[in-house]
Amino acid sequence: MYPESELTRYRTLLHYRRSGELYLYPVRRGEYSDEASEEFTAKVVPMMRSWFDGEISKSETQFQARTLAVEWAANKHKTHQFRII
């Protein structure tokens, strides 16, 4: 099953009626190098986790629905943040 820390984070999400979603879209192998894959695993995924943890740890008065998008464009990972109004 899940380690206790994962369950605790999920319970926190439910308590604040917040949720998170992750969508992954494929990139053609010819357009995504092995180095890009390593960077995604070593840098992008931990950054996304940190961003998500930061969002759910905000108090009710600080919380705003936000979206983090990571795209592969021009041979690099680009990040964008959107606030949902």
Buried (B, 14 or more C-beta within 10 A) or exposed (E): EEEEEEEEBBEEBEEBEBEEEEEEEEEEEEEBEEEBEEBBEEEBEEBBEEBBEEBBEEEEEEEEEBEBEBEBEEEEBEEEEEEEE
